[in-house]
Amino acid sequence: MVGVGHIPSEDVSRTKFHLWYHESYTSGIDEKARFPRDRYDKILAQLQTLPNSTKLEIKTPEPISRELLLLGHSTNYVDNFLNGALSESEMRRIGLTPWKPEIVDRTLLLTGGALEATLHAVQNGGLAGNMAGGTHHAHRDFGSGYCIFNDLAICAKYAVSELKKQSVVVLDLDVHQGDGTATILQSEQNILTISLHCSTNFPFRKSVSDIDIPLPPGISDDIYLQNVKIAIQNCLDFNPDLVLFQSGVDGLATDALGKLNISREGMQKRNQMVFDAMLGHRIPTVIFMGGGYSKPIEYTVDAFVDLFGDAITWNEKWHFE
């Protein structure tokens, strides 16, 4: 292992785990909304107390451009959102209501953070992440389930068209199916969509991913992790040169919307299995935070702190082992 002291200072920064975050991830959602907006601030505060926090670099995103939003969405939908012209029914379908004007800036920054994390992972290797997003219920022409624009689909298409990646996998381990990701990317030959999810959960009308692994409600760690192993092998069989990891923790037993019975330790093992596989095959990986709605929210916060804390460790392994 090469000592950090032998690496130029600019390279030390490059090899830290880069995590994009903006205060609007919280403030851009109305405090009256049902969505647990406080989880972002709580996660950041705990991450900064970790023993390996010196290897973490928090990055501030720039807003994504309208042009890049069109990689995943129709002109009419993008412009109606940006101009505040969505109908009441369209906003209700998305949720996050009551909406405040700042939700536009929040959405552009959140999606921009995902794209910048993708670019960083491709350019530097290892892991990078966005402390929000994984908005896999957004379809080409409409949003749904707390998701406005589909950052996974946009980043996957950007990686192929602009970064010239030959094979990209969206590995979605959120408890809910990545229905919007599946529909947006269904004709993309260079992109594989994998969704491991609870079979009886939202969305109740499922889309068709390239690989769907539906799970019965109520399962616990052993069966869950067996299926995680299958999903990871499916990912590796595609020989990806980039993986976009939707890492929602709403499969926790404590989650209000999950219907699975996964322990905190099982969720952490899931993440470590993904990181081990990507490290072993030297596949750059981007972490999209995904869902988490435990009551109390501290269970969700703890699981996400585990996720990013382990990402710091595995990113260091990538660069220094």
C-alpha positions as CSV (number, residue, x, y, z in Angstrom):
1,M,0.0,0.0,0.0
2,V,1.3,3.4,-1.0
3,G,1.4,5.9,1.9
4,V,-0.7,9.1,1.4
5,G,2.4,11.1,2.2
6,H,3.9,10.1,-1.1
7,I,0.9,11.3,-3.2
8,P,0.7,14.9,-4.4
9,S,-1.9,16.9,-2.5
10,E,-4.3,17.3,-5.5
11,D,-4.3,13.5,-5.9
12,V,-5.1,13.0,-2.2
13,S,-8.3,15.0,-2.8
14,R,-9.0,13.0,-5.9
15,T,-8.8,9.7,-4.1
16,K,-11.2,10.7,-1.3
17,F,-14.8,9.5,-1.4
18,H,-16.6,12.4,-3.1
19,L,-20.2,12.8,-2.0
20,W,-22.4,15.5,-3.5
21,Y,-24.8,17.4,-1.2
22,H,-26.7,20.7,-1.1
23,E,-28.7,22.2,1.7
24,S,-31.7,22.5,-0.7
25,Y,-32.0,18.7,-0.6
26,T,-33.7,19.5,2.6
27,S,-34.9,23.1,2.3
28,G,-36.4,22.6,-1.2
29,I,-39.1,20.4,0.3
30,D,-41.9,22.0,2.2
31,E,-41.8,21.1,5.9
32,K,-45.4,20.1,5.7
33,A,-44.7,17.4,3.1
34,R,-45.0,13.8,4.2
35,F,-41.5,13.1,2.8
36,P,-38.9,12.8,5.6
37,R,-36.8,15.7,4.4
38,D,-34.8,15.9,7.7
39,R,-32.9,12.7,6.9
40,Y,-30.3,14.5,4.7
41,D,-29.2,16.9,7.5
42,K,-29.1,14.1,10.0
43,I,-27.0,11.8,7.7
44,L,-24.5,14.6,7.0
45,A,-24.1,15.4,10.7
46,Q,-23.4,11.7,11.6
47,L,-21.0,11.2,8.6
48,Q,-18.9,14.1,9.9
49,T,-18.3,12.3,13.2
50,L,-17.1,9.0,11.6
51,P,-13.5,8.0,12.3
52,N,-12.8,7.9,8.6
53,S,-14.5,11.2,7.8
54,T,-11.2,12.7,6.8
55,K,-11.4,10.6,3.7
56,L,-14.7,12.1,2.8
57,E,-15.1,15.2,0.6
58,I,-18.5,16.9,0.4
59,K,-19.0,18.5,-3.0
60,T,-21.6,21.2,-3.9
61,P,-23.5,20.4,-7.1
62,E,-24.2,22.7,-10.0
63,P,-27.7,22.6,-11.5
64,I,-28.2,20.2,-14.4
65,S,-29.0,21.9,-17.8
66,R,-32.3,21.6,-19.5
67,E,-30.6,19.9,-22.4
68,L,-29.3,17.1,-20.3
69,L,-32.7,16.5,-18.7
70,L,-33.9,15.8,-22.2
71,L,-31.7,12.7,-22.2
72,G,-34.4,11.0,-20.1
73,H,-37.5,13.1,-20.4
74,S,-39.8,14.6,-23.0
75,T,-39.6,18.3,-23.9
76,N,-43.2,18.9,-22.8
77,Y,-42.7,17.4,-19.3
78,V,-39.4,19.1,-18.7
79,D,-40.6,22.5,-19.7
80,N,-43.9,22.3,-17.8
81,F,-42.0,21.4,-14.6
82,L,-39.4,24.2,-15.1
83,N,-42.1,26.8,-15.9
84,G,-44.4,25.7,-13.0
85,A,-47.1,24.5,-15.4
86,L,-47.7,20.9,-14.1
87,S,-51.3,20.2,-13.3
88,E,-52.5,19.5,-9.8
89,S,-52.9,15.9,-10.6
90,E,-49.4,15.6,-12.0
91,M,-48.0,17.2,-8.8
92,R,-50.1,14.9,-6.6
93,R,-48.8,11.9,-8.5
94,I,-45.3,12.9,-7.7
95,G,-46.0,13.8,-4.0
96,L,-43.7,16.1,-2.0
97,T,-46.7,18.4,-1.7
98,P,-47.3,21.1,-0.8
99,W,-44.8,22.3,-3.4
100,K,-42.7,25.4,-2.8
101,P,-41.0,27.4,-5.6
102,E,-37.6,26.2,-4.4
103,I,-38.4,22.6,-5.5
104,V,-37.3,23.5,-9.0
105,D,-33.8,24.5,-7.9
106,R,-33.7,21.5,-5.6
107,T,-34.5,19.2,-8.4
108,L,-31.9,20.7,-10.8
109,L,-29.2,20.6,-8.1
110,L,-30.1,17.0,-7.0
111,T,-29.9,15.7,-10.6
112,G,-26.8,17.8,-11.2
113,G,-25.2,16.1,-8.2
114,A,-25.9,12.7,-9.6
115,L,-24.3,13.6,-13.0
116,E,-21.2,15.1,-11.4
117,A,-20.8,12.0,-9.2
118,T,-21.0,9.9,-12.4
119,L,-18.4,12.0,-14.1
120,H,-16.1,11.8,-11.1
121,A,-16.3,8.0,-10.9
122,V,-15.6,7.6,-14.6
123,Q,-12.6,9.9,-14.5
124,N,-11.1,8.8,-11.2
125,G,-12.3,5.2,-10.6
126,G,-13.6,3.9,-7.3
127,L,-16.8,5.1,-5.7
128,A,-18.7,8.4,-5.8
129,G,-22.1,9.3,-4.5
130,N,-25.0,11.7,-4.3
131,M,-26.7,12.2,-0.9
132,A,-30.1,12.1,-2.5
133,G,-31.7,10.9,-5.7
134,G,-32.1,7.4,-7.0
135,T,-35.4,8.8,-8.4
136,H,-36.4,5.6,-10.2
137,H,-40.2,6.2,-10.4
138,A,-39.9,9.1,-12.8
139,H,-40.9,8.1,-16.3
140,R,-40.2,9.9,-19.5
141,D,-43.4,12.0,-19.5
142,F,-44.4,12.1,-15.9
143,G,-43.1,11.9,-12.3
144,S,-44.3,9.6,-9.6
145,G,-43.6,8.3,-6.1
146,Y,-41.5,11.3,-4.9
147,C,-39.5,11.3,-8.1
148,I,-39.5,14.2,-10.6
149,F,-36.6,13.5,-13.0
150,N,-35.0,10.1,-13.3
151,D,-31.3,10.7,-12.4
152,L,-30.4,7.0,-12.9
153,A,-31.6,7.0,-16.5
154,I,-30.1,10.4,-17.3
155,C,-26.7,9.4,-15.9
156,A,-26.8,6.0,-17.7
157,K,-27.6,7.6,-21.0
158,Y,-25.0,10.4,-20.5
159,A,-22.3,7.8,-19.7
160,V,-23.0,6.0,-23.0
161,S,-23.5,9.0,-25.2
162,E,-21.0,11.5,-23.8
163,L,-18.5,9.4,-21.7
164,K,-18.4,6.7,-24.3
165,K,-19.0,3.8,-21.9
166,Q,-19.8,0.6,-23.7
167,S,-21.8,-1.2,-20.9
168,V,-23.6,0.4,-18.0
169,V,-25.6,-1.4,-15.4
170,V,-28.3,0.2,-13.2
171,L,-28.3,-2.1,-10.1
172,D,-31.5,-1.1,-8.2
173,L,-31.8,-2.7,-4.8
174,D,-34.4,-0.4,-3.4
175,V,-37.5,-2.2,-2.0
176,H,-39.6,-0.6,-4.8
177,Q,-39.3,-1.6,-8.4
178,G,-37.4,0.9,-10.7
179,D,-40.3,1.2,-13.0
180,G,-39.4,4.5,-14.5
181,T,-35.8,3.5,-15.1
182,A,-37.1,0.4,-16.9
183,T,-39.4,2.2,-19.3
184,I,-36.9,5.0,-20.1
185,L,-34.0,2.7,-20.8
186,Q,-36.0,-0.3,-22.3
187,S,-34.5,0.2,-25.8
188,E,-30.9,1.0,-24.7
189,Q,-28.7,-1.9,-25.8
190,N,-25.6,-0.7,-23.9
191,I,-27.5,-0.3,-20.6
192,L,-28.8,-3.2,-18.4
193,T,-31.5,-2.5,-15.8
194,I,-31.7,-4.8,-12.8
195,S,-34.4,-4.4,-10.1
196,L,-34.6,-6.4,-6.9
197,H,-37.8,-5.4,-5.1
198,C,-40.7,-6.5,-3.1
199,S,-43.4,-8.0,-5.4
200,T,-46.4,-6.6,-3.6
201,N,-45.1,-3.0,-3.1
202,F,-45.5,0.2,-5.0
203,P,-45.7,0.6,-8.0
204,F,-48.6,-1.8,-8.1
205,R,-48.4,-2.0,-11.9
206,K,-44.9,-3.1,-12.5
207,S,-42.8,-2.2,-15.6
208,V,-40.4,-4.7,-17.2
209,S,-36.8,-4.3,-16.4
210,D,-34.1,-6.2,-18.3
211,I,-33.9,-8.3,-15.1
212,D,-36.5,-8.2,-12.4
213,I,-36.1,-10.2,-9.2
214,P,-39.3,-9.9,-7.2
215,L,-39.3,-10.9,-3.6
216,P,-42.2,-12.0,-1.4
217,P,-43.1,-9.7,1.5
218,G,-41.8,-10.5,4.9
219,I,-38.5,-12.1,4.0
220,S,-35.5,-11.6,6.2
221,D,-31.7,-11.4,5.8
222,D,-30.8,-14.9,4.5
223,I,-33.2,-15.1,1.6
224,Y,-32.7,-11.4,0.8
225,L,-28.9,-11.7,0.6
226,Q,-29.1,-14.8,-1.5
227,N,-31.1,-12.8,-4.1
228,V,-28.7,-9.9,-3.7
229,K,-25.9,-12.3,-4.7
230,I,-27.9,-13.3,-7.8
231,A,-28.5,-9.6,-8.8
232,I,-24.8,-8.9,-8.4
233,Q,-23.9,-11.9,-10.6
234,N,-26.3,-10.7,-13.3
235,C,-24.6,-7.3,-13.1
236,L,-21.2,-8.8,-13.6
237,D,-22.3,-11.0,-16.4
238,F,-23.0,-7.9,-18.5
239,N,-19.3,-6.9,-18.1
240,P,-20.1,-3.3,-17.1
241,D,-17.5,-0.6,-17.2
242,L,-19.8,1.5,-14.9
243,V,-22.4,0.6,-12.3
244,L,-25.1,3.0,-11.0
245,F,-26.2,1.6,-7.6
246,Q,-29.6,2.5,-6.4
247,S,-29.0,1.8,-2.7
248,G,-32.4,2.5,-1.0
249,V,-32.6,1.2,2.6
250,D,-36.4,0.9,2.6
251,G,-36.2,-2.8,2.9
252,L,-35.5,-2.4,6.6
253,A,-37.9,-4.1,9.0
254,T,-38.5,-0.7,10.5
255,D,-39.5,1.0,7.2
256,A,-43.1,2.3,7.0
257,L,-43.3,1.6,3.2
258,G,-41.1,-1.5,2.7
259,K,-42.8,-4.8,3.6
260,L,-39.5,-6.6,4.0
261,N,-37.9,-7.6,7.2
262,I,-34.2,-6.8,6.7
263,S,-32.0,-6.0,9.7
264,R,-29.5,-3.1,9.8
265,E,-26.7,-5.6,9.6
266,G,-28.3,-7.3,6.6
267,M,-28.6,-4.0,4.8
268,Q,-25.0,-3.2,5.5
269,K,-23.9,-6.7,4.3
270,R,-25.8,-6.0,1.1
271,N,-23.8,-2.9,0.4
272,Q,-20.5,-4.5,1.3
273,M,-21.3,-7.4,-1.2
274,V,-21.9,-4.8,-3.9
275,F,-18.7,-2.9,-3.0
276,D,-16.6,-6.1,-2.8
277,A,-17.8,-7.2,-6.3
278,M,-17.2,-3.8,-7.9
279,L,-13.8,-3.5,-6.3
280,G,-12.8,-7.0,-7.3
281,H,-13.6,-6.2,-10.9
282,R,-12.4,-2.6,-10.8
283,I,-15.8,-1.2,-11.9
284,P,-16.4,2.5,-11.1
285,T,-19.6,2.8,-9.1
286,V,-22.0,5.6,-8.4
287,I,-24.2,5.5,-5.3
288,F,-27.7,6.9,-5.6
289,M,-29.3,7.1,-2.1
290,G,-32.8,5.9,-2.8
291,G,-35.7,5.4,-0.4
292,G,-35.8,5.1,3.4
293,Y,-38.9,5.9,5.5
294,S,-38.4,4.2,8.9
295,K,-40.4,5.4,11.9
296,P,-38.5,6.8,13.7
297,I,-36.4,8.1,10.8
298,E,-33.2,7.5,12.8
299,Y,-33.2,3.8,11.7
300,T,-33.0,5.0,8.1
301,V,-30.4,7.6,8.9
302,D,-28.2,4.9,10.6
303,A,-28.4,2.6,7.6
304,F,-27.4,5.4,5.2
305,V,-24.5,6.4,7.4
306,D,-23.4,2.7,7.3
307,L,-23.7,2.9,3.5
308,F,-21.6,6.0,3.0
309,G,-19.2,5.1,5.8
310,D,-18.4,1.8,4.1
311,A,-18.2,3.6,0.7
312,I,-15.4,5.7,2.2
313,T,-13.6,2.6,3.2
314,W,-14.0,0.7,0.0
315,N,-13.1,3.7,-2.1
316,E,-9.8,3.9,-0.1
317,K,-9.2,0.2,-0.9
318,W,-9.7,0.9,-4.6
319,H,-7.1,3.6,-4.6
320,F,-4.5,2.3,-2.2
321,E,-4.5,-1.5,-2.2
